[in-house]
Amino acid sequence: MAKYEMKVYKDVLYFNYFEMAGTKEEAEKHANAVKEVLQKPEIKKFLNDNSKIIGVAKPEVNMVWGKFMEWVSSNIEKNATVAPSVALKMQLNRLSRTAGTYDSIRAFTKLDEALEFMGIPEFKINEG
């Protein structure tokens, strides 16, 4: 089974992570695949669905995703994360408020709220 799926709808890349990468190399492969799509000129927003992730990534995997998210914050107009827990959502939103990026970077626990924030409430994930 694939560890993730990606779908493009309008100017949004939807990335659904089913299972966290187990190694640095695997995380780099995943991050590079996402970055390749995000670099397309028509893609302006990134919706990162981590709602199915259980547990914490290894430090070396976290470093890869941290570096990737740093790139995202400099190259993408709007970013939403669907977090697997309320605690993580609150933590991410505190960081965003502190950084002054809350208008463009937010976390949610419900996909429909993230879709609304991204301006695509009509997007149906399970459709082509």
Sine and cosine of phi, psi and omega as CSV:
sin_phi,cos_phi,sin_psi,cos_psi,sin_omega,cos_omega
0.00,0.00,0.65,-0.76,0.03,-1.00
-0.90,0.43,0.49,-0.87,0.02,-1.00
-1.00,0.03,-0.20,0.98,0.01,-1.00
-0.38,-0.92,0.24,-0.97,0.17,-0.99
-0.69,-0.73,0.47,-0.88,0.05,-1.00
-0.77,-0.64,0.64,-0.77,0.08,-1.00
-0.64,-0.77,0.62,-0.78,0.08,-1.00
-0.95,-0.30,0.75,-0.66,0.08,-1.00
-0.68,-0.73,0.86,-0.50,-0.09,-1.00
0.81,0.58,-0.87,-0.50,-0.01,-1.00
-0.97,-0.25,0.38,0.93,-0.08,-1.00
-0.90,-0.44,0.71,-0.70,0.20,-0.98
-0.99,-0.15,0.87,-0.50,0.09,-1.00
-0.99,-0.12,0.85,-0.52,0.00,-1.00
-0.87,-0.49,0.90,-0.43,-0.03,-1.00
-0.94,-0.34,0.94,-0.35,-0.03,-1.00
-1.00,-0.06,0.92,-0.39,-0.02,-1.00
-0.99,0.12,-0.62,0.79,-0.06,-1.00
-0.54,-0.84,0.80,-0.61,-0.03,-1.00
-0.88,0.48,0.60,-0.80,0.09,-1.00
-0.85,0.52,0.59,-0.81,-0.03,-1.00
-1.00,-0.06,-0.32,0.95,-0.03,-1.00
-0.73,-0.68,0.28,-0.96,0.06,-1.00
-0.87,0.49,-0.67,0.74,-0.04,-1.00
-0.90,0.43,-0.66,0.75,0.02,-1.00
-0.92,0.40,-0.67,0.74,0.03,-1.00
-0.88,0.47,-0.67,0.74,0.03,-1.00
-0.89,0.46,-0.65,0.76,0.03,-1.00
-0.89,0.47,-0.71,0.70,0.01,-1.00
-0.90,0.43,-0.75,0.66,-0.03,-1.00
-0.88,0.48,-0.65,0.76,0.01,-1.00
-0.91,0.41,-0.60,0.80,0.03,-1.00
-0.90,0.43,-0.67,0.74,0.02,-1.00
-0.93,0.38,-0.71,0.70,-0.03,-1.00
-0.87,0.49,-0.61,0.79,0.02,-1.00
-0.85,0.52,-0.67,0.75,0.02,-1.00
-0.95,0.30,-0.67,0.74,-0.02,-1.00
-0.89,0.45,-0.39,0.92,-0.01,-1.00
-0.98,0.19,-0.15,0.99,0.05,-1.00
-0.93,0.38,0.69,-0.72,-0.11,-0.99
-0.87,0.49,-0.45,0.89,-0.01,-1.00
-0.98,0.20,-0.21,0.98,-0.02,-1.00
-1.00,-0.04,0.87,-0.49,-0.04,-1.00
-0.89,-0.46,-0.28,0.96,-0.12,-0.99
-0.71,-0.71,0.50,-0.87,-0.04,-1.00
-0.79,-0.62,0.87,-0.49,0.06,-1.00
-0.94,-0.35,0.95,-0.33,-0.10,-0.99
-0.97,-0.23,0.95,-0.31,-0.05,-1.00
-0.99,-0.14,0.98,-0.19,0.03,-1.00
-0.97,-0.26,0.33,0.94,-0.11,-0.99
-0.90,0.44,-0.35,0.94,-0.02,-1.00
-1.00,-0.08,-0.04,1.00,-0.04,-1.00
-0.97,0.24,0.78,-0.62,0.04,-1.00
-0.89,-0.45,0.72,-0.70,0.03,-1.00
1.00,0.02,-0.12,-0.99,-0.08,-1.00
-0.89,-0.45,0.64,-0.77,0.02,-1.00
-0.95,0.32,0.42,-0.91,0.09,-1.00
-0.90,0.44,0.46,-0.89,-0.02,-1.00
-0.81,0.59,-0.65,0.76,-0.02,-1.00
-0.94,0.35,-0.50,0.87,0.08,-1.00
-0.96,0.30,-0.67,0.74,0.06,-1.00
-0.85,0.52,-0.63,0.78,0.00,-1.00
-0.88,0.47,-0.66,0.75,0.02,-1.00
-0.88,0.47,-0.75,0.66,-0.03,-1.00
-0.94,0.35,-0.54,0.84,0.07,-1.00
-0.89,0.46,-0.71,0.71,0.03,-1.00
-0.90,0.43,-0.65,0.76,0.03,-1.00
-0.89,0.46,-0.72,0.69,-0.03,-1.00
-0.92,0.39,-0.50,0.87,0.10,-0.99
-0.89,0.45,-0.69,0.73,0.05,-1.00
-0.88,0.47,-0.71,0.71,-0.01,-1.00
-0.84,0.55,-0.71,0.70,-0.07,-1.00
-0.90,0.44,-0.40,0.92,0.01,-1.00
-1.00,-0.08,-0.22,0.97,-0.14,-0.99
-0.82,-0.57,-0.14,0.99,-0.06,-1.00
-0.86,-0.52,0.68,-0.74,-0.07,-1.00
-0.94,0.35,-0.60,0.80,-0.07,-1.00
-0.57,-0.82,0.66,-0.75,-0.05,-1.00
-0.68,-0.73,0.78,-0.63,0.09,-1.00
-0.81,-0.59,0.63,-0.78,0.08,-1.00
-0.87,-0.49,0.73,-0.68,0.16,-0.99
-0.99,-0.11,0.94,-0.33,-0.09,-1.00
-1.00,0.05,0.46,-0.89,0.00,-1.00
-0.98,0.21,-0.11,0.99,-0.01,-1.00
-0.49,-0.87,0.40,-0.92,0.05,-1.00
-0.90,0.44,-0.63,0.77,-0.02,-1.00
-0.87,0.49,-0.70,0.71,0.00,-1.00
-0.93,0.38,-0.65,0.76,0.06,-1.00
-0.83,0.55,-0.74,0.67,-0.02,-1.00
-0.89,0.46,-0.66,0.75,0.01,-1.00
-0.89,0.45,-0.73,0.69,0.00,-1.00
-0.89,0.46,-0.65,0.76,0.01,-1.00
-0.94,0.35,-0.55,0.83,0.10,-0.99
-0.89,0.46,-0.70,0.71,0.03,-1.00
-0.87,0.49,-0.67,0.74,0.00,-1.00
-0.91,0.42,-0.67,0.74,0.03,-1.00
-0.90,0.44,-0.70,0.71,-0.01,-1.00
-0.87,0.49,-0.62,0.78,-0.02,-1.00
-0.99,0.16,-0.12,0.99,-0.02,-1.00
0.97,0.25,0.41,0.91,-0.07,-1.00
-0.91,-0.42,0.26,0.97,-0.12,-0.99
-0.88,0.48,-0.46,0.89,0.03,-1.00
-0.94,0.34,-0.38,0.93,-0.06,-1.00
-0.87,-0.49,-0.24,0.97,-0.01,-1.00
-0.72,-0.69,0.89,-0.45,-0.01,-1.00
-0.60,-0.80,0.37,-0.93,0.08,-1.00
-0.88,-0.47,0.49,-0.87,-0.02,-1.00
-0.64,-0.77,0.25,-0.97,0.16,-0.99
-0.93,-0.35,-0.15,0.99,0.01,-1.00
-0.88,-0.48,0.78,-0.63,-0.02,-1.00
-0.86,0.51,-0.65,0.76,-0.04,-1.00
-0.88,0.47,-0.56,0.83,0.06,-1.00
-0.93,0.37,-0.64,0.77,0.03,-1.00
-0.92,0.40,-0.65,0.76,0.04,-1.00
-0.89,0.46,-0.64,0.77,0.04,-1.00
-0.89,0.45,-0.72,0.69,0.01,-1.00
-0.86,0.51,-0.59,0.80,-0.02,-1.00
-0.99,0.16,-0.12,0.99,0.03,-1.00
0.99,0.14,0.35,0.94,0.00,-1.00
-0.73,-0.68,0.82,0.57,-0.05,-1.00
-0.89,0.46,-0.34,0.94,-0.03,-1.00
-0.99,0.14,-0.18,0.98,-0.06,-1.00
-0.90,0.43,0.80,-0.60,0.05,-1.00
-0.96,-0.28,0.92,-0.40,-0.10,-1.00
-0.86,0.51,-0.64,0.77,-0.09,-1.00
-0.99,0.17,-0.03,1.00,0.06,-1.00
-0.99,-0.12,0.58,-0.82,0.03,-1.00
-0.41,0.91,0.00,0.00,0.00,0.00
